[in-house]
Amino acid sequence: MNIGMMIVCVIGGLAGVLSTAYLMISLPVVIIWKFYRRVRFGYNMYQ
């Protein structure tokens, strides 16, 4: 396998890993933040 194909594979793999990590971290953080605002300030969950 040539070096160009290896670089494309590594970049594609990193893009997949980073996007998955972002989703797995950001979704629970947003949900926890909405619950915090609901309890602390009485905001609606959908704002």
Protein Blocks (a to p, Z undefined) as FASTA:
>chain_A
ZZklmmmmmmmmmmmmmmmmmmmmmmmmmmmmmmmmmmmnopafkZZ
